[in-house]
Amino acid sequence: MKKSSIILIAIAALILIIVVAGIGSYNGMVTKEEKIESSLSNLDVMLQRRADLIPNLVNTVKGYTSHENEVVDKITKARENLVNANSIEEKSKANDELTNSLNALMLVVENYPDLKSSANFTQLSDELAGTENRIAVARKDYNDAVNEFNTMIKKFPKSILASIFGFDKKEYFEADNTSKEVPSVNFE
């Protein structure tokens, strides 16, 4: 064989290796991006379940507390914001708003022993607590998937392929800064 034939075969083999590695990297990024979408869908299901439980809880509380309209209105508005949220940032902010409103409701409930002992309220509270736990798990799974994807597309040489094929950094589902503040309790 001629020296030029050997060089051409080596170049063709090198190009084939690069193409196969590129296809593998591309498919890996697609797989990680789909995992993010799946995790977000699971999180959305849990947030929707939470939003669906709240009207029943609010109606139960209304039956016992006719003058706590401010808390009920905040919960209703926060729920509406969560249901209508589109982006991760909007969902995260609305989720924090709803959590803060529900915390305020639980403070109000402390003043109504009959409500606390109501079987309907207890069942709804337990379902809501279970859903809160599932939301925490779904949120962690989503953020883990985002972390894997973002790390992958930042590493060389995949960062080059990511920019060529338009894979962009994904947004985490983070707590709002206001949710880190300790709520004030006033029993006046």
C-alpha contacts under 8 A as a table, 3 or more apart, distances in Angstrom:
res1	aa1	res2	aa2	distance
1	M	5	S	6.54
1	M	6	I	7.10
2	K	5	S	5.28
2	K	6	I	6.56
3	K	6	I	5.21
3	K	7	I	6.33
4	S	7	I	5.08
4	S	8	L	6.19
5	S	8	L	5.09
5	S	9	I	6.17
6	I	9	I	5.13
6	I	10	A	6.13
7	I	10	A	5.05
7	I	11	I	6.10
8	L	11	I	5.07
8	L	12	A	6.05
9	I	12	A	5.05
9	I	13	A	6.05
10	A	13	A	5.05
10	A	14	L	6.10
11	I	14	L	5.04
11	I	15	I	6.15
12	A	15	I	5.09
12	A	16	L	6.08
13	A	16	L	5.01
13	A	17	I	6.16
14	L	17	I	5.10
14	L	18	I	6.24
15	I	18	I	5.09
15	I	19	V	6.10
16	L	19	V	5.11
16	L	20	V	6.09
17	I	20	V	5.20
17	I	21	A	6.06
18	I	21	A	5.10
18	I	22	G	5.98
19	V	22	G	4.98
19	V	23	I	6.13
20	V	23	I	5.12
20	V	24	G	6.18
21	A	24	G	5.04
21	A	25	S	6.10
22	G	25	S	5.05
22	G	26	Y	6.04
22	G	161	L	7.47
23	I	26	Y	5.07
23	I	27	N	6.09
24	G	27	N	5.17
24	G	28	G	6.09
25	S	28	G	4.99
25	S	29	M	6.27
25	S	158	K	6.64
25	S	161	L	7.78
26	Y	29	M	5.18
26	Y	30	V	6.27
26	Y	161	L	7.18
26	Y	162	A	7.78
27	N	30	V	4.99
27	N	31	T	6.08
28	G	31	T	5.06
28	G	32	K	6.23
29	M	32	K	5.13
29	M	33	E	6.05
29	M	149	F	6.96
29	M	152	M	7.45
29	M	153	I	7.47
29	M	162	A	7.81
29	M	167	F	7.78
30	V	33	E	5.07
30	V	34	E	6.13
31	T	34	E	5.16
31	T	35	K	6.26
32	K	35	K	4.97
32	K	36	I	6.41
32	K	145	A	6.96
32	K	148	E	7.28
32	K	149	F	5.55
33	E	36	I	5.10
33	E	37	E	6.44
33	E	149	F	6.59
34	E	37	E	4.95
34	E	38	S	6.10
35	K	38	S	5.03
35	K	39	S	6.04
35	K	145	A	6.32
36	I	39	S	5.06
36	I	40	L	6.03
36	I	142	Y	6.06
36	I	145	A	5.31
36	I	146	V	6.03
36	I	149	F	7.99
37	E	40	L	5.05
37	E	41	S	6.10
38	S	41	S	5.03
38	S	42	N	6.29
39	S	42	N	5.08
39	S	43	L	6.19
39	S	138	A	6.78
39	S	141	D	6.31
39	S	142	Y	4.78
39	S	145	A	7.34
40	L	43	L	4.96
40	L	44	D	6.05
40	L	138	A	7.91
40	L	142	Y	5.91
41	S	44	D	4.98
41	S	45	V	6.26
42	N	45	V	5.11
42	N	46	M	6.47
42	N	138	A	6.37
43	L	46	M	5.17
43	L	47	L	6.18
43	L	135	I	6.30
43	L	138	A	5.02
43	L	139	R	6.15
43	L	142	Y	7.39
44	D	47	L	5.01
44	D	48	Q	6.00
45	V	48	Q	5.10
45	V	49	R	6.15
46	M	49	R	5.00
46	M	50	R	6.21
46	M	131	T	6.61
46	M	134	R	6.71
46	M	135	I	5.57
46	M	138	A	7.61
47	L	50	R	5.06
47	L	51	A	6.16
47	L	82	L	7.85
47	L	95	N	7.84
47	L	135	I	6.72
48	Q	51	A	4.88
48	Q	52	D	6.05
48	Q	83	V	6.99
49	R	52	D	5.02
49	R	53	L	6.31
49	R	131	T	7.24
50	R	53	L	5.24
50	R	54	I	6.45
50	R	128	L	6.44
50	R	131	T	6.22
50	R	132	E	7.48
51	A	54	I	5.39
51	A	55	P	7.58
51	A	79	R	5.90
51	A	82	L	7.57
51	A	83	V	7.10
52	D	55	P	6.51
52	D	56	N	7.84
53	L	56	N	5.70
53	L	57	L	6.47
53	L	124	L	7.12
53	L	127	E	7.86
53	L	128	L	6.80
54	I	57	L	4.97
54	I	58	V	5.95
54	I	79	R	7.67
55	P	58	V	5.01
55	P	59	N	6.03
55	P	76	T	7.75
56	N	59	N	5.13
56	N	60	T	6.18
56	N	124	L	7.52
57	L	60	T	5.13
57	L	61	V	6.25
57	L	121	F	6.58
57	L	124	L	6.10
57	L	125	S	7.49
58	V	61	V	5.07
58	V	62	K	6.04
58	V	72	V	6.48
58	V	75	I	7.99
59	N	62	K	4.96
59	N	63	G	6.30
60	T	63	G	5.28
60	T	64	Y	6.97
60	T	120	N	7.36
60	T	121	F	6.37
61	V	64	Y	5.37
61	V	65	T	5.92
61	V	109	V	7.76
61	V	115	L	7.07
61	V	121	F	7.67
62	K	65	T	5.04
62	K	66	S	5.69
62	K	68	E	7.70
62	K	72	V	7.78
63	G	66	S	6.75
64	Y	112	Y	7.66
64	Y	114	D	7.85
64	Y	115	L	6.24
65	T	68	E	5.83
65	T	112	Y	7.91
66	S	69	N	7.10
68	E	71	V	5.90
68	E	72	V	6.62
68	E	108	V	7.86
69	N	72	V	5.05
69	N	73	D	5.91
70	E	73	D	5.14
70	E	74	K	6.23
71	V	74	K	5.14
71	V	75	I	6.30
71	V	101	S	6.87
71	V	104	A	6.81
71	V	105	L	6.17
72	V	75	I	5.16
72	V	76	T	6.16
72	V	105	L	7.56
73	D	76	T	5.03
73	D	77	K	6.12
74	K	77	K	5.18
74	K	78	A	5.99
74	K	101	S	6.12
75	I	78	A	5.04
75	I	79	R	5.97
75	I	98	L	6.21
75	I	101	S	5.30
75	I	102	L	6.62
76	T	79	R	5.17
76	T	80	E	6.21
77	K	80	E	5.07
77	K	81	N	6.21
78	A	81	N	5.05
78	A	82	L	6.28
78	A	94	A	6.24
78	A	95	N	7.82
78	A	97	E	5.82
78	A	98	L	4.90
78	A	101	S	7.31
79	R	82	L	5.10
79	R	83	V	6.22
79	R	94	A	7.62
79	R	98	L	6.17
80	E	83	V	5.17
80	E	84	N	6.15
81	N	84	N	5.21
81	N	85	A	5.94
81	N	94	A	5.66
82	L	85	A	5.18
82	L	90	E	7.72
82	L	91	K	5.88
82	L	94	A	4.81
82	L	95	N	6.13
82	L	98	L	7.63
85	A	90	E	5.22
85	A	91	K	5.17
85	A	94	A	7.19
86	N	90	E	6.29
86	N	91	K	6.64
87	S	90	E	5.15
87	S	91	K	6.16
88	I	91	K	5.07
88	I	92	S	5.98
88	I	171	E	6.79
88	I	172	Y	7.39
88	I	173	F	6.13
89	E	92	S	5.12
89	E	93	K	6.11
89	E	171	E	7.81
89	E	173	F	6.98
89	E	174	E	7.88
90	E	93	K	5.17
90	E	94	A	5.97
91	K	94	A	5.10
91	K	95	N	5.87
92	S	95	N	5.09
92	S	96	D	6.25
92	S	173	F	5.78
92	S	174	E	6.17
92	S	175	A	6.42
92	S	176	D	7.09
93	K	96	D	5.20
93	K	97	E	6.20
93	K	175	A	7.31
93	K	176	D	5.95
94	A	97	E	4.95
94	A	98	L	6.11
95	N	98	L	5.12
95	N	99	T	6.13
96	D	99	T	5.00
96	D	100	N	6.18
96	D	175	A	6.63
96	D	176	D	6.39
96	D	179	S	6.06
97	E	100	N	5.23
97	E	101	S	6.23
97	E	179	S	7.87
98	L	101	S	5.00
98	L	102	L	6.08
99	T	102	L	5.12
99	T	103	N	6.14
100	N	103	N	5.05
100	N	104	A	6.33
100	N	179	S	7.06
100	N	183	P	8.00
101	S	104	A	5.07
101	S	105	L	6.29
102	L	105	L	4.86
102	L	106	M	6.24
103	N	106	M	5.12
103	N	107	L	6.47
104	A	107	L	5.14
104	A	108	V	6.47
105	L	108	V	5.02
105	L	109	V	6.19
106	M	109	V	4.93
106	M	110	E	6.50
107	L	110	E	5.37
107	L	111	N	7.48
107	L	185	V	7.63
108	V	111	N	5.68
108	V	112	Y	7.43
109	V	112	Y	5.32
109	V	113	P	7.58
109	V	115	L	6.81
109	V	116	K	6.57
110	E	113	P	6.74
110	E	116	K	7.25
112	Y	115	L	5.35
112	Y	116	K	6.43
113	P	116	K	5.02
113	P	117	S	6.26
114	D	117	S	5.25
114	D	118	S	6.25
115	L	118	S	5.09
115	L	121	F	6.73
116	K	121	F	6.71
116	K	122	T	6.78
117	S	121	F	7.52
117	S	122	T	6.90
118	S	121	F	5.26
118	S	122	T	6.11
119	A	122	T	5.05
119	A	123	Q	6.07
120	N	123	Q	5.22
120	N	124	L	6.17
121	F	124	L	5.14
121	F	125	S	5.93
122	T	125	S	5.06
122	T	126	D	6.10
123	Q	126	D	5.14
123	Q	127	E	6.19
124	L	127	E	5.06
124	L	128	L	6.02
125	S	128	L	5.02
125	S	129	A	6.07
126	D	129	A	5.04
126	D	130	G	6.18
127	E	130	G	5.10
127	E	131	T	6.12
128	L	131	T	4.98
128	L	132	E	6.08
129	A	132	E	4.98
129	A	133	N	6.38
130	G	133	N	5.15
130	G	134	R	6.36
131	T	134	R	4.94
131	T	135	I	6.05
132	E	135	I	5.00
132	E	136	A	6.27
133	N	136	A	5.10
133	N	137	V	6.41
134	R	137	V	5.08
134	R	138	A	6.05
135	I	138	A	5.00
135	I	139	R	5.86
136	A	139	R	5.08
136	A	140	K	6.16
137	V	140	K	5.10
137	V	141	D	6.16
138	A	141	D	5.04
138	A	142	Y	6.09
139	R	142	Y	5.10
139	R	143	N	6.13
139	R	173	F	6.72
140	K	143	N	5.09
140	K	144	D	5.99
141	D	144	D	5.07
141	D	145	A	6.21
142	Y	145	A	5.15
142	Y	146	V	6.22
142	Y	172	Y	7.81
142	Y	173	F	7.56
143	N	146	V	4.96
143	N	147	N	6.03
143	N	172	Y	5.62
143	N	173	F	6.42
144	D	147	N	5.00
144	D	148	E	6.25
145	A	148	E	5.19
145	A	149	F	6.22
146	V	149	F	5.13
146	V	150	N	5.92
146	V	170	K	6.05
146	V	171	E	7.18
146	V	172	Y	6.55
147	N	150	N	5.21
147	N	151	T	5.95
148	E	151	T	5.27
148	E	152	M	6.11
149	F	152	M	5.07
149	F	153	I	6.30
149	F	169	K	7.74
149	F	170	K	7.74
150	N	153	I	5.36
150	N	154	K	6.25
150	N	169	K	5.46
150	N	170	K	6.60
151	T	154	K	5.28
151	T	155	K	6.45
152	M	155	K	5.56
152	M	158	K	6.85
152	M	159	S	7.61
153	I	156	F	7.94
153	I	158	K	5.61
153	I	159	S	4.79
153	I	162	A	5.68
153	I	167	F	7.35
153	I	168	D	7.83
153	I	169	K	7.56
154	K	158	K	7.01
154	K	159	S	4.95
155	K	158	K	5.73
155	K	159	S	5.45
156	F	159	S	5.20
156	F	160	I	6.92
157	P	160	I	5.58
157	P	161	L	7.02
158	K	161	L	5.02
158	K	162	A	5.91
159	S	162	A	4.96
159	S	163	S	6.21
160	I	163	S	5.31
160	I	164	I	6.24
161	L	164	I	4.98
161	L	165	F	6.05
162	A	165	F	5.31
162	A	166	G	5.80
162	A	167	F	4.77
162	A	168	D	7.22
163	S	166	G	5.08
163	S	167	F	6.09
163	S	168	D	7.44
164	I	167	F	7.92
175	A	179	S	6.48
175	A	180	K	7.77
176	D	179	S	5.42
176	D	180	K	7.33
177	N	180	K	5.57
177	N	181	E	7.42
178	T	181	E	5.48
179	S	182	V	7.80
